[in-house]
C-alpha cells in the first residue's frame, strides 16, 4: 500500500466508485505507467478476488478494480486509499 500511496501523492489521480467498481484515472507518463504495471501485476497475484485492468487511452491511464457484485466491500481498502466513499464520491 505504501507504493500505491506514494504514486497517488505524486500523480493526484482522479477516482470514482460505481457500486463494486473503482475507476482511477492517471495522467499518462512513462514512469507512472511502469509503476502502475508493476503494482497491478503484484495485486493480480495477491488479490485474485477482484479484477485488475489497466487501460491506456492515449492521454490517460485508467485503472479499473472490480469486485464481484455480491462482495462490493472487497475494494474498500483501495476506495479508502483514493478517498472515495461507498456512494461513489
DOROMI-831761 format. One line per field, with one value per residue (C-alpha): residue number from 1; x, y, z; residue in three letters. Coordinates in Angstrom, 1 decimal, padded with zeros to 4 digits. Layout:
N
num: c(NUM, ...)
east: c(X, ...)
north: c(Y, ...)
up: c(Z, ...)
residu: c(ALA, ...)
# end
This chain:
89
num: c(1, 2, 3, 4, 5, 6, 7, 8, 9, 10, 11, 12, 13, 14, 15, 16, 17, 18, 19, 20, 21, 22, 23, 24, 25, 26, 27, 28, 29, 30, 31, 32, 33, 34, 35, 36, 37, 38, 39, 40, 41, 42, 43, 44, 45, 46, 47, 48, 49, 50, 51, 52, 53, 54, 55, 56, 57, 58, 59, 60, 61, 62, 63, 64, 65, 66, 67, 68, 69, 70, 71, 72, 73, 74, 75, 76, 77, 78, 79, 80, 81, 82, 83, 84, 85, 86, 87, 88, 89)
east: c(000.0, 003.0, 003.8, 000.2, 000.2, 003.4, 002.1, -001.2, 000.6, 002.9, 000.2, -003.0, -005.2, -009.0, -011.1, -014.7, -016.7, -019.7, -021.1, -018.5, -016.2, -013.4, -012.0, -008.9, -007.5, -003.8, -002.0, 000.0, 003.6, 006.2, 007.2, 003.6, 002.8, 005.7, 004.8, 001.2, 002.0, 004.3, 001.6, -001.2, 000.8, 001.6, -002.1, -003.3, -001.1, -002.1, -005.7, -007.3, -010.8, -011.1, -010.3, -007.5, -007.4, -005.1, -006.2, -004.1, -006.4, -003.6, -003.5, -004.5, -004.2, -007.3, -007.0, -010.2, -010.6, -013.8, -015.2, -017.8, -021.3, -022.1, -018.9, -018.5, -016.5, -013.6, -012.4, -012.9, -009.2, -008.5, -011.5, -010.3, -006.8, -008.2, -010.7, -013.8, -016.8, -019.1, -021.6, -019.2, -017.6)
north: c(000.0, 002.3, 002.3, 003.0, 005.9, 007.3, 007.1, 008.7, 011.6, 012.1, 012.0, 013.0, 010.6, 011.1, 008.2, 007.3, 004.3, 002.8, 000.0, -002.8, -001.0, 001.6, 003.6, 005.6, 007.9, 008.8, 011.2, 009.4, 009.3, 006.6, 006.4, 006.3, 003.6, 001.4, 001.8, 001.0, -002.1, -003.3, -002.7, -004.2, -007.3, -007.7, -007.2, -009.7, -012.3, -011.3, -010.2, -012.5, -012.0, -008.7, -008.0, -005.6, -003.8, -001.1, 000.7, 003.1, 005.7, 007.6, 010.6, 008.9, 005.6, 004.1, 001.6, -000.4, -002.6, -004.7, -006.7, -009.4, -007.7, -009.7, -008.6, -004.9, -004.3, -006.3, -003.0, -000.9, -000.5, 000.8, 003.1, 004.5, 005.0, 007.2, 009.0, 007.5, 006.7, 003.7, 006.0, 007.0, 010.3)
up: c(000.0, 000.6, -003.1, -004.0, -001.6, -003.0, -006.5, -005.5, -003.8, -006.8, -009.6, -007.9, -009.7, -010.0, -008.7, -008.7, -007.4, -009.1, -006.9, -006.8, -009.3, -008.7, -011.7, -011.1, -013.8, -014.0, -016.3, -019.0, -018.1, -018.8, -015.1, -013.9, -016.5, -015.4, -011.7, -012.4, -014.4, -011.6, -008.9, -010.9, -011.6, -007.9, -007.0, -009.5, -007.8, -004.3, -004.6, -007.1, -005.6, -007.6, -011.3, -012.2, -015.5, -016.8, -019.9, -021.9, -023.5, -025.2, -022.9, -019.7, -017.9, -016.3, -013.5, -013.0, -010.0, -010.0, -007.1, -007.5, -007.3, -004.2, -002.5, -003.2, 000.0, -001.5, -003.0, 000.2, 001.1, -002.4, -002.3, 001.0, -000.4, -003.1, -000.8, -002.5, -000.4, -000.9, -002.5, -005.3, -004.4)
residu: c(UNK, UNK, UNK, UNK, UNK, UNK, UNK, UNK, UNK, UNK, UNK, UNK, UNK, UNK, UNK, UNK, UNK, UNK, UNK, UNK, UNK, UNK, UNK, UNK, UNK, UNK, UNK, UNK, UNK, UNK, UNK, UNK, UNK, UNK, UNK, UNK, UNK, UNK, UNK, UNK, UNK, UNK, UNK, UNK, UNK, UNK, UNK, UNK, UNK, UNK, UNK, UNK, UNK, UNK, UNK, UNK, UNK, UNK, UNK, UNK, UNK, UNK, UNK, UNK, UNK, UNK, UNK, UNK, UNK, UNK, UNK, UNK, UNK, UNK, UNK, UNK, UNK, UNK, UNK, UNK, UNK, UNK, UNK, UNK, UNK, UNK, UNK, UNK, UNK)
# end
